[in-house]
Amino acid sequence: MKRLLEQLKMYYGFFWAAAIVIVLMREFSEDGNGHLADNVRVTFYMETITILLTVISVPLALKLFAWVLQKRINQVELQQAMQEYRKWSLVRLILLFVPVLAGLATYYFTFSTTGALCAAIALTASLFCVPTEESVKRELKIVD
C-alpha cells in the first residue's frame, strides 16, 4: 500500500513538474512566443481544439476512473487491484495532461488566454485526483 501511494504521488509530482518546466522554458525562451498571434484563423482553430480537448478530457478522466474502479478493479483480488489502480491512475493523468499541453501551446503560440484557462482547468482537476491513504483504502475497499 505504501509503495503504491509513493508511486502515485511521484506520478503527480512529474505531472506538475512537467507543466511547470514547460511554462518556465517558454517564459525564459529567447526565441520569443506568439508566432501565430497575428493569424486569426489559426488562433480560432487552436482555441477550439483546446476547449474541446478540455471539455472531453477532464470529465472523461474523472468519470472513466470511477467506472473502471467499479467494473474492473473491485472485481479482482487485492494485488491485481493495486496494479490496475496504478495503471488507471496513470491513464487518468495522461488524459488530464493532454489539455494542459494543448492549452499551454495555444497560449504560447497565439497569446490567447483561453489556452491558459484550459490548462489551468486541467491542472485544477488533477488536484481532485491526488491519492491519499484513506481514499485508496476506500476505493479499493480495504478494511483496517
ABEGO torsion letter per residue (X at the ends): XAAAAAAAAAAAAAAAAAAAAAAAAAAABAAEBGAAAABAAAAAAAAAAAAAAAAAAAAAAAAAAAAAAAAAAAABBAAAAAAAAAAAAAAAAAAAAAAAAAAAAAAAAAGBAAAAAAAAAAAAAAAAABBBAAAAAAAAGBBX
